[in-house]
Amino acid sequence: MTGSSYWTRTAYAEIPPRVEYALTELGSSLRPVLDSLAEWGSGYKAYVAERTDNPSNS
């Protein structure tokens, strides 16, 4: 996961251990794509729920 150029990993020398991940500029450039996928997924979830609740709509 950390070998990609999409995010950075910062480890802190603390007890308990703490690690933070952040998107790089390249990773942030994927946001529009991921937002579109999330929007599609929400619509598809509603579609499936409607078909499950009312099988006559198949």
Phi and psi in radians as a Rosetta constraint file:
Dihedral C 1 N 2 CA 2 C 2 CIRCULARHARMONIC -1.482 0.35
Dihedral N 2 CA 2 C 2 N 3 CIRCULARHARMONIC -0.057 0.35
Dihedral C 2 N 3 CA 3 C 3 CIRCULARHARMONIC -1.434 0.35
Dihedral N 3 CA 3 C 3 N 4 CIRCULARHARMONIC -0.091 0.35
Dihedral C 3 N 4 CA 4 C 4 CIRCULARHARMONIC -1.524 0.35
Dihedral N 4 CA 4 C 4 N 5 CIRCULARHARMONIC 3.036 0.35
Dihedral C 4 N 5 CA 5 C 5 CIRCULARHARMONIC -1.737 0.35
Dihedral N 5 CA 5 C 5 N 6 CIRCULARHARMONIC 0.233 0.35
Dihedral C 5 N 6 CA 6 C 6 CIRCULARHARMONIC -1.586 0.35
Dihedral N 6 CA 6 C 6 N 7 CIRCULARHARMONIC -0.376 0.35
Dihedral C 6 N 7 CA 7 C 7 CIRCULARHARMONIC -2.618 0.35
Dihedral N 7 CA 7 C 7 N 8 CIRCULARHARMONIC 2.831 0.35
Dihedral C 7 N 8 CA 8 C 8 CIRCULARHARMONIC -1.969 0.35
Dihedral N 8 CA 8 C 8 N 9 CIRCULARHARMONIC 2.698 0.35
Dihedral C 8 N 9 CA 9 C 9 CIRCULARHARMONIC -2.148 0.35
Dihedral N 9 CA 9 C 9 N 10 CIRCULARHARMONIC 2.218 0.35
Dihedral C 9 N 10 CA 10 C 10 CIRCULARHARMONIC -2.107 0.35
Dihedral N 10 CA 10 C 10 N 11 CIRCULARHARMONIC 2.093 0.35
Dihedral C 10 N 11 CA 11 C 11 CIRCULARHARMONIC -1.773 0.35
Dihedral N 11 CA 11 C 11 N 12 CIRCULARHARMONIC 2.405 0.35
Dihedral C 11 N 12 CA 12 C 12 CIRCULARHARMONIC -1.947 0.35
Dihedral N 12 CA 12 C 12 N 13 CIRCULARHARMONIC 2.387 0.35
Dihedral C 12 N 13 CA 13 C 13 CIRCULARHARMONIC -1.419 0.35
Dihedral N 13 CA 13 C 13 N 14 CIRCULARHARMONIC 1.323 0.35
Dihedral C 13 N 14 CA 14 C 14 CIRCULARHARMONIC -2.281 0.35
Dihedral N 14 CA 14 C 14 N 15 CIRCULARHARMONIC 2.828 0.35
Dihedral C 14 N 15 CA 15 C 15 CIRCULARHARMONIC -2.076 0.35
Dihedral N 15 CA 15 C 15 N 16 CIRCULARHARMONIC 2.100 0.35
Dihedral C 15 N 16 CA 16 C 16 CIRCULARHARMONIC -1.186 0.35
Dihedral N 16 CA 16 C 16 N 17 CIRCULARHARMONIC 2.760 0.35
Dihedral C 16 N 17 CA 17 C 17 CIRCULARHARMONIC -1.028 0.35
Dihedral N 17 CA 17 C 17 N 18 CIRCULARHARMONIC 2.546 0.35
Dihedral C 17 N 18 CA 18 C 18 CIRCULARHARMONIC -2.346 0.35
Dihedral N 18 CA 18 C 18 N 19 CIRCULARHARMONIC 2.378 0.35
Dihedral C 18 N 19 CA 19 C 19 CIRCULARHARMONIC -2.326 0.35
Dihedral N 19 CA 19 C 19 N 20 CIRCULARHARMONIC 2.381 0.35
Dihedral C 19 N 20 CA 20 C 20 CIRCULARHARMONIC -2.106 0.35
Dihedral N 20 CA 20 C 20 N 21 CIRCULARHARMONIC 2.476 0.35
Dihedral C 20 N 21 CA 21 C 21 CIRCULARHARMONIC -2.019 0.35
Dihedral N 21 CA 21 C 21 N 22 CIRCULARHARMONIC 2.495 0.35
Dihedral C 21 N 22 CA 22 C 22 CIRCULARHARMONIC -2.480 0.35
Dihedral N 22 CA 22 C 22 N 23 CIRCULARHARMONIC 2.538 0.35
Dihedral C 22 N 23 CA 23 C 23 CIRCULARHARMONIC -1.237 0.35
Dihedral N 23 CA 23 C 23 N 24 CIRCULARHARMONIC 2.459 0.35
Dihedral C 23 N 24 CA 24 C 24 CIRCULARHARMONIC -1.447 0.35
Dihedral N 24 CA 24 C 24 N 25 CIRCULARHARMONIC 3.134 0.35
Dihedral C 24 N 25 CA 25 C 25 CIRCULARHARMONIC -1.072 0.35
Dihedral N 25 CA 25 C 25 N 26 CIRCULARHARMONIC -0.704 0.35
Dihedral C 25 N 26 CA 26 C 26 CIRCULARHARMONIC -1.111 0.35
Dihedral N 26 CA 26 C 26 N 27 CIRCULARHARMONIC -0.775 0.35
Dihedral C 26 N 27 CA 27 C 27 CIRCULARHARMONIC -1.089 0.35
Dihedral N 27 CA 27 C 27 N 28 CIRCULARHARMONIC -0.712 0.35
Dihedral C 27 N 28 CA 28 C 28 CIRCULARHARMONIC -1.122 0.35
Dihedral N 28 CA 28 C 28 N 29 CIRCULARHARMONIC -0.474 0.35
Dihedral C 28 N 29 CA 29 C 29 CIRCULARHARMONIC -1.188 0.35
Dihedral N 29 CA 29 C 29 N 30 CIRCULARHARMONIC -0.279 0.35
Dihedral C 29 N 30 CA 30 C 30 CIRCULARHARMONIC -1.456 0.35
Dihedral N 30 CA 30 C 30 N 31 CIRCULARHARMONIC -0.151 0.35
Dihedral C 30 N 31 CA 31 C 31 CIRCULARHARMONIC -0.937 0.35
Dihedral N 31 CA 31 C 31 N 32 CIRCULARHARMONIC -0.808 0.35
Dihedral C 31 N 32 CA 32 C 32 CIRCULARHARMONIC -1.051 0.35
Dihedral N 32 CA 32 C 32 N 33 CIRCULARHARMONIC -0.644 0.35
Dihedral C 32 N 33 CA 33 C 33 CIRCULARHARMONIC -1.169 0.35
Dihedral N 33 CA 33 C 33 N 34 CIRCULARHARMONIC -0.819 0.35
Dihedral C 33 N 34 CA 34 C 34 CIRCULARHARMONIC -1.148 0.35
Dihedral N 34 CA 34 C 34 N 35 CIRCULARHARMONIC -0.663 0.35
Dihedral C 34 N 35 CA 35 C 35 CIRCULARHARMONIC -1.090 0.35
Dihedral N 35 CA 35 C 35 N 36 CIRCULARHARMONIC -0.720 0.35
Dihedral C 35 N 36 CA 36 C 36 CIRCULARHARMONIC -1.121 0.35
Dihedral N 36 CA 36 C 36 N 37 CIRCULARHARMONIC -0.728 0.35
Dihedral C 36 N 37 CA 37 C 37 CIRCULARHARMONIC -1.113 0.35
Dihedral N 37 CA 37 C 37 N 38 CIRCULARHARMONIC -0.715 0.35
Dihedral C 37 N 38 CA 38 C 38 CIRCULARHARMONIC -1.126 0.35
Dihedral N 38 CA 38 C 38 N 39 CIRCULARHARMONIC -0.718 0.35
Dihedral C 38 N 39 CA 39 C 39 CIRCULARHARMONIC -1.107 0.35
Dihedral N 39 CA 39 C 39 N 40 CIRCULARHARMONIC -0.782 0.35
Dihedral C 39 N 40 CA 40 C 40 CIRCULARHARMONIC -1.075 0.35
Dihedral N 40 CA 40 C 40 N 41 CIRCULARHARMONIC -0.759 0.35
Dihedral C 40 N 41 CA 41 C 41 CIRCULARHARMONIC -1.071 0.35
Dihedral N 41 CA 41 C 41 N 42 CIRCULARHARMONIC -0.700 0.35
Dihedral C 41 N 42 CA 42 C 42 CIRCULARHARMONIC -1.112 0.35
Dihedral N 42 CA 42 C 42 N 43 CIRCULARHARMONIC -0.748 0.35
Dihedral C 42 N 43 CA 43 C 43 CIRCULARHARMONIC -1.129 0.35
Dihedral N 43 CA 43 C 43 N 44 CIRCULARHARMONIC -0.715 0.35
Dihedral C 43 N 44 CA 44 C 44 CIRCULARHARMONIC -1.170 0.35
Dihedral N 44 CA 44 C 44 N 45 CIRCULARHARMONIC -0.676 0.35
Dihedral C 44 N 45 CA 45 C 45 CIRCULARHARMONIC -1.062 0.35
Dihedral N 45 CA 45 C 45 N 46 CIRCULARHARMONIC -0.749 0.35
Dihedral C 45 N 46 CA 46 C 46 CIRCULARHARMONIC -1.133 0.35
Dihedral N 46 CA 46 C 46 N 47 CIRCULARHARMONIC -0.704 0.35
Dihedral C 46 N 47 CA 47 C 47 CIRCULARHARMONIC -1.049 0.35
Dihedral N 47 CA 47 C 47 N 48 CIRCULARHARMONIC -0.830 0.35
Dihedral C 47 N 48 CA 48 C 48 CIRCULARHARMONIC -1.135 0.35
Dihedral N 48 CA 48 C 48 N 49 CIRCULARHARMONIC -0.743 0.35
Dihedral C 48 N 49 CA 49 C 49 CIRCULARHARMONIC -1.070 0.35
Dihedral N 49 CA 49 C 49 N 50 CIRCULARHARMONIC -0.717 0.35
Dihedral C 49 N 50 CA 50 C 50 CIRCULARHARMONIC -1.118 0.35
Dihedral N 50 CA 50 C 50 N 51 CIRCULARHARMONIC -0.753 0.35
Dihedral C 50 N 51 CA 51 C 51 CIRCULARHARMONIC -1.171 0.35
Dihedral N 51 CA 51 C 51 N 52 CIRCULARHARMONIC -0.607 0.35
Dihedral C 51 N 52 CA 52 C 52 CIRCULARHARMONIC -1.270 0.35
Dihedral N 52 CA 52 C 52 N 53 CIRCULARHARMONIC -0.697 0.35
Dihedral C 52 N 53 CA 53 C 53 CIRCULARHARMONIC -1.311 0.35
Dihedral N 53 CA 53 C 53 N 54 CIRCULARHARMONIC -0.460 0.35
Dihedral C 53 N 54 CA 54 C 54 CIRCULARHARMONIC -2.418 0.35
Dihedral N 54 CA 54 C 54 N 55 CIRCULARHARMONIC 1.426 0.35
Dihedral C 54 N 55 CA 55 C 55 CIRCULARHARMONIC -1.050 0.35
Dihedral N 55 CA 55 C 55 N 56 CIRCULARHARMONIC -0.303 0.35
Dihedral C 55 N 56 CA 56 C 56 CIRCULARHARMONIC -1.218 0.35
Dihedral N 56 CA 56 C 56 N 57 CIRCULARHARMONIC -0.210 0.35
Dihedral C 56 N 57 CA 57 C 57 CIRCULARHARMONIC -1.465 0.35
Dihedral N 57 CA 57 C 57 N 58 CIRCULARHARMONIC -0.011 0.35
